[in-house]
Amino acid sequence: MPQITAAVPRATYGYLARGIKDVVKIPVIASHRINDPKVAREMIADGLCDMVAMGRSLIVDPYLPQKAKEQKEHEIIHCIACAQGCFDNLFKLKHVECLCNPRVGHEKKRAIIKSNKIKKVMVIGGGAAGMISAITLADRGHRVLLYEKCSKLGGQLYIAAAPPGREEFRVFADDLVAQVNLRNSNIDIYTNTNVDIDLIKRENPDHIIIATGSSPVLPPIPGIDKSYIEQVYLPDNNNICHLTMVEFSRVVNAWDVLQNRVYTGEHVVVIGGGAVGVETAMFLAQKGTLSAEALKFLFVNRAERPEILYEMATKGTKKITIVEMMNKVGQEFGKSTRWVMLQDMERLGISVKLKSRVVEITQDGIVVETPDGVEEIMADSIVIATGSASNNALVPEIDKLNIPFDVIGDAKSVGMAFDAVHQGFLAALNI
């Protein structure tokens, strides 16, 4: 039974404290996945407990109680229950660290000290790595120009937040944006801006941090560019629908799926069983299942038997198959999270083909080379989740300008959010 992972809704286990409180006369403390003062206040006000215990929440932000007391809750950095730096480190016999707070476990070595020489620093990319760099640079007194090509800051954190049970990554993105905005006297933000070499020359910064992230890559599989023609009704300029021949692609990338930019059919094959592949498969497998709100309504009104409601909450409208070349899926997940993911995959009925290689994409599906021989898997849609490539095309041009620069996060080497945050912090600390 998951207790500490991000998939556990906040304060879920408050009912256990309530059960004890009903039969004892001493104060009762509730715990587990309580990462916000508002949640804590509601639990106490609703009579679930007398006090709350926060563990990881105070690792992420030791000043959480003080911020709550001073009515500065908008400044809190929340624990997102990723367990990447805390529990996963303990399994590796390492000291505790934190994805959201790169100073944890390194408080002396990573002390933020004001710089003796104020510099103009250009940060290119407003994802996790870029934002943490900008925040740290501002705290050290530097003047920061933060550039982001999209309409808002956050980058891939919003993609990471799309799968079920990973919504807290959006909270982290929002927290970082709030921290950037708190330092608006030191940070100038430019969104919807593509940085090129001319812009860099005009700004003439003292230092550049390149945090331009990565983009999905398409593997060289025969047939990956296949499309099909279908008749659909489309409106003309007068809003009158006509039967029109439209070309559709049967192959889509996982990022587009997670951002609801594309639709997929009933039978879906996900090529790639890494973190993105597993999360995309789970995202699709839950399409058509009951929401928590609908489930509670139907259960309270006894619309269906509990076992029927369970099936409706776990059985979606799509059939998902993951094809992975390695001997296991989700290898990037830490021990705290991976077992929960595997349990959810089994519950959702996701099929997995291990040690299998896609040799061709056909009109009807894919051809796979498995340990048992070659077979064809029928599919309406094929989702590519085979990794990303660094976006660092600016590096050779910047190198010619004789301006010091650092490359961080996925722009340096595709990795996890933990790596991006820590690299961004350290780059800013060393300027």
C-alpha positions in Angstrom: 0.0 0.0 0.0 1.7 3.3 -1.1 2.2 5.7 1.8 4.7 8.3 0.7 4.7 8.5 -3.0 3.3 11.4 -5.1 0.4 9.2 -6.1 -0.9 9.3 -2.6 -3.4 12.3 -2.3 -2.5 14.8 0.3 -3.6 14.0 3.8 -5.2 10.7 2.7 -4.3 8.9 5.9 -5.9 11.5 8.1 -8.8 9.0 8.5 -6.5 6.8 10.6 -5.8 9.6 13.0 -9.6 10.3 13.2 -10.3 6.7 14.1 -7.8 6.9 17.0 -9.0 10.3 18.1 -12.6 8.9 18.4 -11.5 6.5 21.1 -8.8 8.3 23.1 -8.7 11.5 25.2 -5.1 12.5 24.5 -3.8 14.6 21.5 -3.5 12.7 18.3 -1.0 13.6 15.5 -1.7 12.9 11.9 1.1 12.3 9.3 2.0 11.4 5.7 1.7 13.6 2.7 0.8 16.8 4.5 2.9 19.4 2.7 0.9 22.6 3.0 -0.3 24.7 6.0 -3.8 25.0 4.4 -4.2 21.2 4.4 -2.9 21.0 8.0 -5.4 23.7 9.2 -8.3 22.0 7.5 -7.4 18.6 9.1 -7.3 20.2 12.6 -10.4 22.3 12.0 -12.4 19.3 10.7 -11.5 17.3 13.8 -9.4 14.6 12.1 -6.5 15.3 14.5 -5.0 17.7 17.0 -1.7 18.3 15.4 0.1 17.4 12.1 3.5 16.0 11.5 5.5 17.2 8.5 8.7 15.4 7.6 9.9 15.8 4.1 8.0 19.1 3.8 10.4 20.6 6.3 13.4 19.1 4.5 12.3 20.9 1.3 11.5 24.2 3.1 12.8 24.5 6.7 11.1 27.9 6.9 7.6 26.6 6.2 6.3 27.1 9.8 7.8 30.6 9.8 6.3 31.5 6.5 2.9 30.2 7.6 3.1 32.3 10.8 4.1 35.4 8.9 1.3 34.9 6.3 3.9 34.3 3.5 2.5 30.9 2.4 2.9 31.9 -1.2 6.6 31.7 -0.7 6.6 28.1 0.5 8.5 25.5 -1.6 6.4 22.4 -1.3 7.5 18.8 -1.1 6.4 17.0 -4.2 6.8 13.5 -2.7 9.2 12.4 -5.5 11.5 10.7 -3.0 14.4 11.0 -5.4 16.7 12.7 -2.9 15.5 11.4 0.4 14.2 7.9 0.6 15.9 6.8 -2.7 19.2 8.0 -1.4 18.8 6.1 1.8 18.3 2.9 -0.2 21.7 3.7 -1.8 23.2 4.3 1.7 23.7 8.0 0.8 22.8 11.0 2.9 19.6 12.8 2.3 19.3 15.3 -0.5 16.3 16.9 -2.2 15.1 17.6 -5.8 13.4 20.8 -4.8 16.0 22.2 -2.5 19.6 21.6 -3.8 21.1 22.8 -0.5 19.8 19.9 1.5 22.7 17.7 2.8 25.2 20.3 1.6 24.2 23.3 3.8 27.8 24.5 4.5 29.3 23.8 1.1 26.4 25.3 -0.8 25.8 28.4 1.4 24.5 31.3 -0.7 27.0 34.2 -0.4 26.7 37.6 -2.0 29.1 38.1 -4.9 31.9 40.6 -4.6 31.4 41.5 -8.3 27.9 42.0 -9.6 27.5 40.5 -13.1 24.9 40.7 -15.8 24.0 37.0 -16.4 21.8 35.8 -19.3 19.9 32.6 -18.5 18.5 31.0 -21.7 15.7 28.6 -20.8 13.0 28.9 -18.2 12.6 25.3 -17.1 13.6 23.9 -13.7 17.3 24.3 -14.3 17.0 27.9 -15.7 14.7 29.1 -12.9 16.8 27.7 -10.1 19.8 29.3 -11.7 18.1 32.7 -11.9 16.8 32.5 -8.3 20.3 31.6 -7.0 22.0 34.3 -9.1 19.5 36.9 -7.8 20.1 35.9 -4.2 23.8 36.4 -4.8 23.2 39.9 -6.0 23.7 39.4 -9.8 21.5 41.0 -12.4 19.6 38.2 -14.3 18.0 38.2 -17.8 15.8 35.1 -18.0 14.7 34.1 -21.5 12.0 31.5 -22.3 10.8 30.6 -25.8 7.3 29.6 -24.6 4.6 31.8 -23.2 5.3 30.8 -19.6 8.0 29.5 -17.4 8.1 25.9 -16.2 9.4 23.9 -19.2 9.2 20.1 -18.9 7.9 20.2 -15.3 4.4 20.6 -16.8 4.9 17.5 -19.0 6.2 15.6 -15.9 3.0 16.7 -14.1 0.6 15.2 -16.7 0.6 11.5 -15.8 -1.7 10.3 -13.0 -0.2 10.7 -9.6 2.5 13.1 -10.7 0.5 16.4 -10.4 2.8 17.7 -7.7 5.4 18.5 -10.4 3.1 21.3 -11.5 3.2 22.6 -7.9 7.0 22.7 -8.0 6.8 24.6 -11.3 4.4 27.1 -9.8 6.6 27.4 -6.7 9.7 28.2 -8.8 7.8 30.8 -10.8 6.7 32.4 -7.5 10.3 32.5 -6.3 11.4 34.1 -9.6 8.7 36.8 -9.3 9.7 37.5 -5.7 13.1 38.6 -7.0 11.8 40.8 -9.8 14.2 43.6 -8.8 17.1 41.4 -9.9 15.4 39.2 -12.6 14.0 40.5 -15.9 11.8 37.9 -17.5 11.4 37.6 -21.3 8.9 34.9 -22.5 7.9 34.1 -26.0 11.5 34.9 -27.0 13.8 32.8 -29.1 17.4 33.7 -28.2 19.8 33.9 -31.1 23.3 35.1 -31.4 22.3 38.6 -32.4 20.2 39.0 -29.2 23.2 37.8 -27.2 25.5 40.3 -28.9 23.0 43.1 -28.1 22.7 42.2 -24.5 26.5 41.6 -24.1 26.2 39.7 -20.8 29.2 38.9 -18.5 28.1 35.3 -18.3 25.6 33.0 -20.0 23.8 29.9 -18.6 22.4 27.7 -21.3 19.3 25.7 -20.0 17.5 25.1 -23.2 16.4 21.6 -22.4 15.8 18.8 -24.8 13.4 17.6 -27.5 12.0 14.1 -28.3 13.9 12.1 -30.9 12.4 9.7 -33.5 14.2 6.4 -33.8 15.1 5.2 -37.4 12.3 2.7 -37.6 11.1 1.8 -41.2 7.5 3.2 -41.6 7.7 5.7 -38.8 6.6 8.4 -41.2 3.5 6.5 -42.3 0.2 8.3 -42.5 -3.3 7.4 -43.7 -6.1 9.2 -45.4 -9.6 9.3 -43.8 -12.8 11.0 -44.6 -14.0 13.5 -42.0 -16.5 16.3 -41.8 -14.8 19.7 -41.6 -16.4 23.2 -41.6 -15.7 25.7 -44.4 -15.5 29.5 -44.1 -19.3 29.6 -43.8 -19.2 27.0 -41.0 -20.9 24.4 -43.2 -19.4 20.9 -42.8 -18.3 19.0 -45.9 -16.9 15.5 -46.2 -13.2 16.0 -46.7 -10.2 13.8 -47.2 -7.6 14.4 -44.4 -4.2 12.9 -43.9 -3.5 11.6 -40.3 -0.3 10.4 -38.7 -0.6 7.2 -36.8 2.7 7.9 -35.1 2.9 10.5 -32.3 5.4 11.4 -29.7 4.9 11.0 -26.0 5.2 14.7 -25.1 2.4 15.6 -27.4 0.2 12.8 -25.8 0.9 14.0 -22.3 0.0 17.6 -23.2 -3.2 16.4 -24.9 -2.1 17.8 -28.3 -3.0 14.6 -30.1 -5.7 11.9 -29.9 -4.9 8.2 -29.9 -7.0 5.2 -30.9 -8.3 2.3 -28.9 -5.2 0.0 -29.3 -2.0 1.9 -28.5 1.6 0.7 -28.6 4.1 2.8 -26.7 7.7 2.3 -28.0 10.0 2.8 -25.1 9.7 1.6 -21.5 11.7 4.3 -19.7 10.2 6.8 -17.3 8.4 8.7 -20.1 7.1 5.6 -21.8 5.7 4.1 -18.5 4.1 7.4 -17.5 2.6 7.9 -21.0 1.2 4.4 -20.9 -0.4 5.0 -17.5 -1.8 8.4 -18.7 -3.5 6.7 -21.6 -4.6 3.6 -19.7 -6.6 5.8 -17.3 -8.6 7.4 -20.2 -12.3 6.5 -19.6 -11.9 5.5 -16.0 -14.0 7.1 -13.2 -12.7 10.3 -11.7 -12.4 10.4 -7.9 -15.3 12.8 -7.7 -17.5 10.5 -9.9 -16.5 7.5 -7.9 -17.4 9.0 -4.6 -20.8 10.2 -6.0 -21.7 6.7 -7.4 -20.4 5.0 -4.3 -22.3 7.2 -1.8 -25.5 6.8 -3.9 -24.9 3.1 -4.2 -25.4 3.3 -8.0 -23.2 0.1 -8.5 -21.8 -2.6 -6.4 -18.3 -1.8 -4.9 -16.6 -4.4 -7.2 -18.2 -2.8 -10.3 -17.0 0.6 -9.2 -13.5 -0.7 -8.6 -13.5 -2.1 -12.2 -14.8 1.2 -13.5 -12.0 3.1 -11.6 -9.3 0.9 -13.0 -10.4 -0.2 -16.4 -10.1 2.4 -19.1 -11.2 2.5 -22.8 -7.8 1.8 -24.3 -5.6 -1.3 -24.7 -2.0 -0.3 -24.0 1.2 -2.3 -24.9 4.7 -1.1 -24.0 7.6 -2.4 -26.1 11.0 -2.2 -24.4 14.4 -3.4 -25.6 15.8 -3.8 -22.1 14.8 -6.5 -19.6 12.7 -4.3 -17.4 10.7 -1.0 -17.6 10.9 2.2 -15.6 14.6 1.8 -14.8 15.0 5.6 -14.1 12.5 5.5 -11.3 13.9 5.1 -7.8 13.0 2.2 -5.5 10.4 4.3 -3.6 8.4 4.9 -6.8 9.1 2.1 -9.2 7.2 -0.7 -7.3 4.1 1.5 -7.1 4.3 2.2 -10.9 4.6 -1.5 -11.6 1.6 -2.2 -9.4 -0.4 0.4 -11.1 0.5 -0.9 -14.5 -0.7 -4.4 -13.6 -3.9 -3.0 -12.2 -4.5 -0.9 -15.3 -3.9 -3.9 -17.6 -0.9 -2.5 -19.4 0.9 -5.2 -21.4 4.7 -5.2 -21.6 7.0 -6.7 -24.2 10.5 -6.9 -22.8 13.8 -7.6 -24.7 11.8 -6.7 -27.8 12.8 -4.5 -30.7 10.5 -2.8 -33.2 11.7 -3.6 -36.7 8.9 -1.9 -38.7 5.8 0.2 -38.4 3.1 -1.1 -40.7 -0.3 0.1 -41.8 -1.9 -2.1 -39.2 0.5 -1.8 -36.3 4.1 -2.8 -35.6 6.4 -5.7 -36.3 8.4 -6.7 -33.2 11.4 -9.0 -32.8 11.0 -10.7 -29.4 12.9 -13.5 -27.7 10.2 -15.9 -29.0 10.5 -14.7 -32.6 9.0 -12.0 -34.8 5.4 -11.0 -34.3 3.0 -8.3 -35.3 1.1 -6.2 -32.8 -2.0 -4.5 -34.1 -2.3 -0.8 -33.2 -4.4 2.2 -34.1 -1.8 4.6 -32.7 2.0 4.3 -32.0 3.5 6.5 -29.4 7.2 7.2 -29.5 8.9 7.4 -26.1 12.5 6.5 -27.0 14.3 9.4 -25.4 15.3 13.0 -26.1 18.2 14.9 -27.5 19.8 18.0 -26.0 18.9 21.4 -27.4 22.4 23.0 -27.5 22.7 24.3 -31.0 23.7 27.7 -29.5 26.8 26.4 -27.9 29.2 26.5 -30.8 28.1 30.1 -31.7 28.4 31.3 -28.1 31.8 29.7 -27.8 33.1 32.1 -30.5 32.0 35.2 -28.6 34.6 34.8 -25.8 31.8 35.1 -23.1 32.0 32.6 -20.2 29.1 30.2 -20.2 27.7 27.0 -18.6 25.5 24.4 -20.1 23.1 22.8 -17.6 20.2 20.3 -17.3 19.0 18.5 -20.4 20.9 20.9 -22.6 24.1 19.4 -21.2 23.0 15.8 -20.8 19.4 14.4 -20.8 18.6 13.3 -17.2 16.1 13.7 -14.4 14.7 16.9 -12.9 16.9 16.2 -9.8 20.0 16.6 -12.0 18.7 19.8 -13.7 17.9 21.5 -10.4 21.3 20.7 -8.8 23.3 21.6 -11.9 21.4 24.9 -12.2 22.1 25.8 -8.6 25.8 24.9 -8.7 26.3 26.9 -12.0 24.8 30.0 -10.3 26.8 29.4 -7.1 30.1 29.4 -9.0 29.7 32.7 -11.0 
